[in-house]
Amino acid sequence: MTDAGQQHSTTGQNDAGDPKTLTTRQGHPVYDNQNTRTVGARGPATLENYQLLEKISHFDRERIPERVVHARGFVAYGEFEATGKWGDEPIAKYTRAKLFSEPGKKTDLAIRLSSVIGGRDSSETARDPRGFAVKFYTEDGNWDLVGNNLGVFFIRDAIKFPDVIHSLKPDPVTFRQEPARIFDFMSQTPEAMHMLVNLFSPRGIPADYRHMQGFGVNTYRWVNAAGESKLVKYHFQPREGVKSLTEEDAANIQANDLGHASKDLYEAIERGDYPKWDLYVQMMDDHDHPELDFDPLDDTKTWPEQDFEPKLIGTMTLNRNVTDHHNENEQIAFGTGVLVDGLEFSDDKMLVGRTFSYSDTQRYRVGPNYLQLPVNSAKNARVATNQRGGQMSYGTDLAPGQNPHVNYEPNITGGLQEAPKPEQAEVGPELEGRLTRARLPRTNDYMQAGQRYQLMEQWEKDDLVANFIANVGQAVRPVQERMLWHFYMTDDELGARVGEGLGISLDEIKDLGPLATQTLNEEETERMKNLGHNGPRNVEGLTMTHCVPNEHVVVTR
């Protein structure tokens, strides 16, 4: 045996004891990875070709189901450093979440930046919301903050999520993304106007991942040690500023590269140019705020900054790339329901639906034990559950000293026990009402969209108008007319410029009236009566969360 081992070494063959020796998944050394086992050099292959069958059968299963949304993305690692304050106030006054509690406290994190609609190999220059999902590995378990690069969303109720995504996805017959289908849906969904004004502006095509904002979009709650709650919104601002592309710039990049944003971020981290984002939080008292012209739980709205000032709570730095794309990107899994003590849900209707859907899709896509994977596991917190089995289970969540025979609770024989209840178990205002199916009363679908348009830089306005003309122009005439009515309700200038490009006059659409599903408020009713003659929206003194300066990155071929 010794002589044989020496012969392998001296003839250059792999030594089975060498840590770099190729093996099968069973740990067997592979002595020939070039030739299938056959009867003679030219004879038939045999069924007991274990190495071949294992290798090919695993290869056949290398791809897990692609994400329905956010299929293409880039993952990086880093840390979050807290200020210990909300602005100048001790943060403990508002939340007992430990990751925010002390100045200089650092928390490990992973982030996935992504596009929404395209497939796994789609272009990163596509006009699309960008996902901005951060997983904080805290000592109390993981916290996932799952948002977008734009501060609002298309819809305010999760029951419409499959519909809006279907409209944005390729046609089920032609398998092409068709603007006619998109605006057919949007023409009947006026709540989408604020998102459309953002998405079809240059901010709908960030220059790259390092130069885009991130927003939690949904409304959440903070809870302090006394059980007192506040409503909050989260905003990440890039230290390097916001930069965007026009349609022409994006086309010039796509001519040479489909993955420019991932490449840019990967290379920045590799050369030590670590991207940073400051995390700001807006806050308001936890009730329905009847004094506002919108509902604070409506994710098609932002909270004006002059009334609800965003205040700094910490900084995120990305400093490490993944070592394996599949394990750490394809299999990383986020969910809006993943919260830690001191952070809570609100009754935001989109948030409630996302909280079920996100975790449910991970169980389907990655498997019921997706939380055992290293990239998803609570690496800085102890995990002890009574969950057992399931596909691809490779561990048990046993606590030190736990009786392994007991995987149920309650028990008195050495199994897991409930944690002590917090002193204040009830969170938020007391609610009373009948079960119903009803939209939020204060929809106000046009005001913020119009204000956003008026706060745009001129190059952003020009690009937005050109994109609306090019895309809405592909829809059938009734859809064009309804979209133009919405544009005039949004802002006179926007409506007039798009109407001119479409060749549709104000007189042709001014009497359309609201949709049957719409209830206009008093201001909107007056605006409709004076359609096209209301003058520009007043934005004096108004600061909107997503209106930081936007640098135009010009790209030529």
LOTOR-506966 format. One line per 2 residues: number of its first residue (from 1); their letters; for each residue x, y, z of C-alpha. Coordinates in steps of 0.02 Angstrom, whole numbers, plus 32768, in hexadecimal, padded with zeros to 4 digits. Each point is the difference from the previous one (the first is absolute). Layout:
% LOTOR-506966
NUM> A> X Y Z  ...
END
This chain:
% LOTOR-506966
1> MT> 8000 8000 8000  808F 8075 8029
3> DA> 8055 7FDB 7F5A  7F5E 8021 7FA1
5> GQ> 7FE9 80A5 8059  80B1 8033 7FD6
7> QH> 7FE4 7FCE 7F4B  7F67 8074 7FF4
9> ST> 8067 8093 8042  8097 7FE5 7F91
11> TG> 7F9A 7FEB 7F61  7FA3 80A4 801E
13> QN> 7F57 7FB1 8029  7F97 8052 8088
15> DA> 8023 7FC4 80B0  7F5C 7FDA 805A
17> GD> 8045 8057 809A  8020 80A4 7FA6
19> PK> 7F7D 8081 8036  7FF2 803A 7F4B
21> TL> 7FD8 7F52 7FBD  7F5E 7FF9 7F9C
23> TT> 7F7E 7F8F 8054  7F4B 7FCD 7FEB
25> RQ> 7F7C 8043 8078  801A 7F5E 8061
27> GH> 80B6 802F 801B  8047 7F7F 7F86
29> PV> 809E 8039 7FA4  7FE5 8016 7F44
31> YD> 8092 7FB0 7FA3  7FBF 8021 7F50
33> NQ> 7F8F 8093 7FDC  801B 7FF8 7F43
35> NT> 7FB9 7F58 7FCA  7F5D 7FA4 801B
37> RT> 800D 7F4B 8037  7FE2 7F93 7F67
39> VG> 801A 7F50 7FC0  80A4 8020 7FA8
41> AR> 8032 80A9 7FBD  7F73 8001 7F7E
43> GP> 7F81 7F91 8057  7F58 802A 8050
45> AT> 7FF5 805B 80A8  7FC5 7F9A 8095
47> LE> 7F73 8027 8078  8070 7FF9 8099
49> NY> 805A 809F 7FC4  7FE7 804E 80AC
51> QL> 8072 8095 7FE7  7FB3 802C 7F57
53> LE> 7F4D 7FEA 803D  801D 8066 809E
55> KI> 8057 808A 7FA0  7F7F 800C 7F75
57> SH> 7F68 7FEC 806F  803B 808D 8071
59> FD> 8027 806B 7F68  7F4D 7FE3 7FC2
61> RE> 7FC1 804B 80A3  807A 8092 8015
63> RI> 7F7A 8084 7FE5  7F7D 801C 8084
65> PE> 7F5E 8056 7FCB  8025 80B3 7FD2
67> RV> 7FB1 8089 8068  7F5A 803B 7FB6
69> VH> 803A 80B2 8024  80B1 803E 8025
71> AR> 804C 7F6E 7F9F  809F 805F 7FD3
73> GF> 8060 8048 8092  80A7 801A 8054
75> VA> 802D 7FD4 80B4  8086 804F 806C
77> YG> 802A 7FFF 80B9  8028 808A 8079
79> EF> 7FD3 804F 80A5  7F8A 8080 804A
81> EA> 8044 807B 8080  7F7D 8053 806E
83> TG> 8004 80B2 8041  7F9D 7FCE 809B
85> KW> 7F8D 8093 7FDB  7F6F 8036 7F94
87> GD> 8047 80A6 7FCB  8038 804E 80A5
89> EP> 7F8E 7F9A 8072  802C 7F59 8052
91> IA> 7FB3 7F7C 7F91  7FC7 7F9A 8097
93> KY> 7F79 8084 8018  7FAC 7FB7 7F65
95> TR> 803A 7F4C 7FE8  804C 7F78 806C
97> AK> 804F 7FAB 7F67  80B1 7FD3 8038
99> LF> 8057 8019 7F59  7FDA 80BC 800A
101> SE> 801E 8014 80BB  80B5 8039 8015
103> PG> 8070 807B 7FA2  807E 7F9F 7F99
105> KK> 7FA5 7F59 8011  8021 7F97 7F65
107> TD> 7F8F 7F7A 7FB4  8030 7F88 7F74
109> LA> 7F92 8007 7F67  7FE4 7FC0 7F50
111> IR> 7FAD 8065 7F77  7FB0 7FCB 7F5C
113> LS> 7FEB 8085 7F7A  7F95 7FC9 7F6F
115> SV> 7F8B 8028 7F70  7F4B 7FC9 800E
117> IG> 7FB1 7FC6 7F5E  808A 7FB3 7F93
119> GR> 8041 7F4E 800B  80A2 7FC4 804C
121> DS> 8066 8031 7F65  7FA3 80A1 7FD5
123> SE> 8054 80A8 7FE5  8028 806C 8097
125> TA> 7FDA 809B 7F98  7F47 7FD7 7FF2
127> RD> 7F83 8082 803D  7FC5 7FAC 809E
129> PR> 7FF3 801D 80BC  809D 7FC1 8057
131> GF> 7FF5 7F90 8098  805E 803C 809A
133> AV> 7FF9 7F71 807F  806D 7FFF 809C
135> KF> 8014 7F6F 807A  8044 8037 80A9
137> YT> 804C 7F70 8065  7FD6 8045 80AE
139> ED> 8018 7FAF 80AB  7F43 7FF4 800D
141> GN> 7FF4 7FA3 7F5A  7FF5 803D 7F4E
143> WD> 7FA8 809D 7FC7  7FD3 8010 7F47
145> LV> 7FDB 80AD 7FBB  7FBE 7FDE 7F52
147> GN> 7FE3 8098 7F94  801D 8057 7F59
149> NL> 8068 808E 7FBA  7F62 8068 7FE4
151> GV> 7FA1 8041 8097  7F52 7FC3 7FCE
153> FF> 7FAA 7F6D 7FAB  7F7E 7FE6 7F77
155> IR> 7F73 7FC2 806F  7FC8 8011 80B5
157> DA> 7FAD 7F57 801B  805B 7F58 7FF0
159> IK> 7F69 7FAE 7FAD  8032 805D 7F62
161> FP> 80B6 7FC8 8003  7FEC 7F6D 7F86
163> DV> 7FA3 8073 7F89  8081 808B 7FFC
165> IH> 808E 7F84 7FEA  7FA3 7FA4 7F76
167> SL> 7FE9 80A5 7FA4  80BA 8026 800D
169> KP> 8039 7F4F 7FD3  800B 7FC2 7F4C
171> DP> 7F5F 7FE1 7F9F  7FCD 7F49 801E
173> VT> 7FEF 7FE6 7F43  808B 8067 7FB0
175> FR> 8073 7FF8 809A  8032 80B5 7FE8
177> QE> 7FEB 808C 807D  7F7A 8069 7FAC
179> PA> 7FE3 80B7 8032  7F4E 7FF0 7FC0
181> RI> 7FDB 7F7E 8086  8058 8064 8088
183> FD> 7F9C 809D 7FE0  7F5E 7FA2 7FE8
185> FM> 8011 7FCD 80B6  8046 80A8 803C
187> SQ> 7F74 8062 7FAA  7F87 7FA8 8074
189> TP> 8071 8014 8099  8012 80BA 8025
191> EA> 8059 7FDD 80A5  8096 7FCE 7F93
193> MH> 801B 80B3 7FC1  8080 802D 8084
195> ML> 8068 7F65 7FDA  7FF1 8019 7F43
197> VN> 803F 80B3 800B  809A 7FBB 8059
199> LF> 8019 7F61 7F9C  7FF8 8050 7F54
201> SP> 8074 808C 8034  80BD 7FE1 8000
203> RG> 7FF3 7FBD 80B1  7FB0 7F66 7FB2
205> IP> 80AE 7FD5 7FBB  8085 801B 8087
207> AD> 80B0 8017 7FBA  8036 7F6D 806E
209> YR> 7FDB 7FB5 80AA  807C 806E 8060
211> HM> 7FA7 80A0 7FCC  7F4B 7FDC 802B
213> QG> 7F94 801B 8098  7FA9 7F7A 8065
215> FG> 7F55 800C 8051  7FA0 7F8D 8074
217> VN> 7F65 8041 7FA2  7F87 7FB4 807D
219> TY> 7FD3 804E 80A7  8042 7FA6 809A
221> RW> 7FF6 801B 80BC  8085 801E 8082
223> VN> 7FDC 7FCA 80B3  805F 803A 809B
225> AA> 801B 7FA9 80A7  7F5C 8046 8043
227> GE> 7F9E 7FB7 7F6D  7FE2 80AC 7FB1
229> SK> 7FFD 7FFE 7F43  8025 8075 7F6F
231> LV> 7FE6 7FEE 7F45  80A2 8004 7F9C
233> KY> 8045 7FFC 7F4F  80B3 7FD1 7FD2
235> HF> 806E 8056 7F7D  80B2 7FD6 7FC8
237> QP> 8060 808F 7FAF  80A0 7FD5 7FA0
239> RE> 8099 8060 803C  803C 800C 7F4B
241> GV> 7F60 8054 7FC5  7F75 7FCC 7F89
243> KS> 8028 7FE5 7F48  7F8A 7FCA 7F76
245> LT> 7FF4 7FDA 7F46  7F8B 802F 7F74
247> EE> 7FBA 7F7C 7F8A  8089 802C 7F82
249> DA> 808B 7FF0 8081  7FBD 7F58 8037
251> AN> 7FF8 7FC0 7F4D  80B5 8031 7FE5
253> IQ> 8036 7F9C 809A  7F94 7F6A 7FD1
255> AN> 8053 7FF8 7F56  809D 7FC1 8058
257> DL> 7FCE 7FBD 80AB  7F65 7FB4 8050
259> GH> 8046 8002 80B1  8055 80A8 8013
261> AS> 7FB7 8027 80AD  8038 7F5D 8050
263> KD> 80AC 8012 7FB1  8011 80B2 8041
265> LY> 7FD4 7FD1 80B3  806B 7F63 8001
267> EA> 8098 805D 7FC0  7FE9 8092 8079
269> IE> 8000 7F89 8094  8094 7F9D 7FBE
271> RG> 806A 809E 7FF1  7FD0 8039 80AF
273> DY> 7F8D 808E 7FC7  7F79 7FCC 807C
275> PK> 7F54 804B 7FDA  7FA2 8052 8090
277> WD> 7F4B 802F 801C  7FBD 8068 8091
279> LY> 7F5E 7FBE 804A  7F7D 8083 802C
281> VQ> 7F59 7FE5 8055  7F61 8067 7FF5
283> MM> 7F8A 7FF3 8093  7F4E 8031 802D
285> DD> 7F87 7FD9 808D  7FA8 7F5A 7FF3
287> HD> 7F4F 802C 7FC8  7FA3 8025 7F5F
289> HP> 802F 80BA 7FF4  7F5B 804A 7FC3
291> EL> 8057 80A8 7FE6  8061 7FB9 7F6A
293> DF> 7FBC 7FF5 7F4F  8043 7F4D 7FF2
295> DP> 8004 7F65 806D  80AC 7FE0 804C
297> LD> 7FE9 7F45 7FE1  7FED 801D 7F43
299> DT> 809F 7FC7 7FA8  7FD8 8067 7F65
301> KT> 8028 809A 806B  809B 804C 804F
303> WP> 8002 8065 80A0  8032 80B6 7FDC
305> EQ> 80A7 8023 8051  7FD6 80AE 803C
307> DF> 7F79 7FB1 806F  8058 7F5C 802A
309> EP> 80BB 801D 7FFD  806C 7F69 7FD4
311> KL> 8085 7FED 8087  80A1 7F9D 7FF9
313> IG> 800C 7F5D 8064  809B 7FAE 7FB4
315> TM> 806A 7FD4 7F6A  800D 7F63 7F96
317> TL> 80A8 7FD1 7FB1  8018 7F74 7F81
319> NR> 80AC 7FB1 800D  7FFB 7F4C 7FC4
321> NV> 7FC6 7FA2 7F66  7FB2 7F53 7FFA
323> TD> 806B 7F66 7FE6  7F7A 7F9D 7FA4
325> HH> 7F74 804D 7F98  7F85 7F70 8011
327> NE> 800F 7FE3 80BB  8004 80B7 8032
329> NE> 7F9B 8057 7F78  7F86 7F84 7FB5
331> QI> 7FD8 7FB6 80AB  7FFF 809B 806E
333> AF> 7F4E 8018 803A  7FAB 809C 8046
335> GT> 7F57 801D 8050  7FA8 809C 8041
337> GV> 7FC3 7F9B 8095  80B2 7FE9 8041
339> LV> 8003 8080 808D  805B 800A 80A7
341> DG> 7FC6 803F 80A9  7FDD 80BA 7FFB
343> LE> 7FCE 7FFD 7F47  7F4C 7FDA 7FD2
345> FS> 7F86 7FF5 7F70  7F82 8086 7FD8
347> DD> 7F57 7FDE 7FB0  8041 8034 7F55
349> KM> 7F9B 7F91 7F8A  8094 7FE0 7F8D
351> LV> 806F 7FD3 8093  7F84 7F7F 8042
353> GR> 7FF8 7FA8 7F56  80BC 8006 7FE5
355> TF> 801F 7FB4 80AB  7FA6 7F61 7FCB
357> SY> 803A 7FFC 7F4C  80BA 801A 8016
359> SD> 801F 7F72 807A  7F86 7F90 7FA4
361> TQ> 805C 8013 7F5C  80A7 7FD7 8053
363> RY> 7FBA 7F5B 8040  7FC9 7FD5 7F50
365> RV> 809B 8040 7FA7  808E 7FCF 8075
367> GP> 7FAA 7F81 8070  7FB0 7FF0 80AB
369> NY> 80AA 8007 8056  803F 809C 7FA7
371> LQ> 8024 8050 80A9  8085 7F7B 8025
373> LP> 806A 803F 7F6F  8094 8067 803F
375> VN> 7FD0 809F 7FA2  7F51 7FFC 804E
377> SA> 8027 7FBE 80AE  7FFB 806D 809C
379> KN> 80BC 7FFC 8013  8009 8077 8095
381> AR> 7F6D 7FBA 8061  7FD7 7F58 804F
383> VA> 7F7F 7F99 7FA0  7F95 7F7F 805C
385> TN> 7F5F 7FC0 7FB1  7F95 7F64 8000
387> QR> 8003 7FF8 7F42  8043 7F5E 7FBA
389> GG> 8014 7FAA 7F58  7FCE 8041 7F56
391> QM> 805E 7FFE 7F5D  80BC 8020 800E
393> SY> 8003 800B 80BD  80B3 7FF2 803D
395> GT> 7FF5 8035 80B6  7F90 800C 8098
397> DL> 7FE2 809E 8065  802A 7FB2 80A8
399> AP> 8026 8070 8094  8090 7FD3 8077
401> GQ> 7FC2 7F7C 8078  7F5B 7FE8 7FA4
403> NP> 7FB2 7F54 8009  800B 7FC7 7F49
405> HV> 7F67 7F90 8015  7F8F 8096 8021
407> NY> 7FD1 8067 7F66  7F5D 8048 8042
409> EP> 7FCA 8088 8079  7FBE 8009 8088
411> NI> 8064 7F79 8059  8054 7FDD 80A9
413> TG> 8082 7F84 7FC3  8090 806B 7FC6
415> GL> 7FB9 8049 7F5F  7FF6 80B6 7FC9
417> QE> 7F98 807D 8062  7FAE 80A5 7FD2
419> AP> 8066 809E 8016  7FC9 807A 8087
421> KP> 7F79 8074 7FC1  8030 80B7 7FEA
423> EQ> 7FBC 8077 8082  7F9A 8059 7F7A
425> AE> 7FB9 7F7D 7F8A  7F7F 8070 7FAB
427> VG> 8040 8072 7F75  7FAD 8091 7FA6
429> PE> 7F54 8050 800E  7F65 7F9D 802C
431> LE> 7F9A 7FE2 7F62  7F47 7FDF 7FEC
433> GR> 7F9D 7FE2 7F61  7F9D 7F88 7F96
435> LT> 804F 7F82 7F8A  7FF6 804C 7F54
437> RA> 804F 800F 7F55  8021 80B8 7FE8
439> RL> 808A 8070 7FBE  8052 8083 806C
441> PR> 7F90 809B 8007  808B 8080 7FDA
443> TN> 8043 7FC5 7F59  8035 80AA 7FB7
445> DY> 8054 7FAB 7F6D  803E 8099 7FA1
447> MQ> 8045 8084 8076  80A6 7FB1 802F
449> AG> 801A 7FC4 7F4D  7FEB 80B3 7FC3
451> QR> 806F 8046 8088  8084 7F81 7FD4
453> YQ> 7FF9 8037 7F4A  8015 80B7 802E
455> LM> 8094 7FD7 8071  805D 7FA7 7F74
457> EQ> 8098 804A 7FAD  7FDC 8037 7F4D
459> WE> 8061 7F70 7FB1  7F9A 7F87 8068
461> KD> 7F5C 8050 7FC8  8034 7FFA 7F49
463> DL> 8031 7F48 800B  7F60 7FD4 805D
465> VA> 7F92 8052 7F7C  805F 7FAB 7F72
467> NF> 7FEE 7F56 8053  7F46 8016 801F
469> IA> 7FE4 8032 7F4B  8064 7F6C 7FBE
471> NV> 7FAF 7F7E 8071  7F4C 803D 8016
473> GQ> 7FFF 801E 7F44  8007 7F43 7FE6
475> AV> 7F5B 7FE5 805B  7F54 8003 7FAE
477> RP> 7FAD 80AB 7FF0  7F88 7FEF 8096
479> VQ> 8095 7FD5 8071  8062 8095 7FBE
481> ER> 7F6D 8073 8023  7FE7 7FC0 80B1
483> ML> 80BA 800E 8027  8000 80B2 7FBD
485> WH> 7F6D 802A 8073  8064 7FBE 8092
487> FY> 8097 8068 7FCA  7F97 809F 7FFB
489> MT> 7FBB 7FD6 80AC  80B5 7FED 8038
491> DD> 8043 80A3 7FB9  7FCC 8073 7F71
493> EL> 80AE 800A 7FB5  8017 7F44 8002
495> GA> 7F57 7FE5 7FAD  801C 8085 7F7B
497> RV> 80AD 7FC1 7FD0  7FCD 7F49 7FF5
499> GE> 7F5F 802D 7FA5  8061 8061 7F7D
501> GL> 8073 7F6B 7FE6  7F6D 7F87 7FF0
503> GI> 7F9E 8075 7F8E  7F6B 8004 8077
505> SL> 7FB4 80A7 8033  7FBC 8031 80A9
507> DE> 7F51 8013 7FB5  8000 7F4A 7FCD
509> IK> 8018 7FBE 80B1  7FC6 8087 807A
511> DL> 7F51 7FB6 8015  8036 7F4C 8023
513> GP> 7FDD 8014 80BA  8043 7F8E 8089
515> LA> 8004 7F44 7FF9  7F70 7FA3 8050
517> TQ> 807B 7FC1 8083  803B 80AF 802E
519> TL> 7FBF 8075 8086  8048 80AE 7FE6
521> NE> 801A 8073 8093  7FC9 80B6 7FFB
523> EE> 80A6 8041 7FBD  8004 7F7B 7F78
525> TE> 7F4B 8024 7FCF  8029 80B9 7FE8
527> RM> 809B 7FD1 7F9E  7F9A 7F91 7F8D
529> KN> 7F82 808D 7FE0  8090 8071 7FCD
531> LG> 8067 7F78 7FA9  8096 8045 7FA6
533> HN> 7FEB 80AE 804A  8035 7FE8 80B4
535> GP> 80B1 8043 7FF2  809D 7FAA 8043
537> RN> 7FFC 7FA7 80A7  803E 806C 808F
539> VE> 809F 7FB2 8046  8044 8095 805F
541> GL> 8055 7FC4 809F  7FD9 7F4A 7FD6
543> TM> 8087 7F7C 8012  7FD9 7F4F 7FC7
545> TH> 8068 7F6F 803C  803C 7FC4 7F55
547> CV> 8029 80AB 7FB5  80B9 800B 8027
549> PN> 8069 8041 7F6D  8012 7F86 7F70
551> EH> 809E 8002 7F96  7FE9 7FD4 7F48
553> VV> 8083 7F81 7FCD  8011 8017 7F44
555> VT> 8035 7F61 7FA4  802F 8001 7F48
557> R> 802D 7F6F 7F90
END
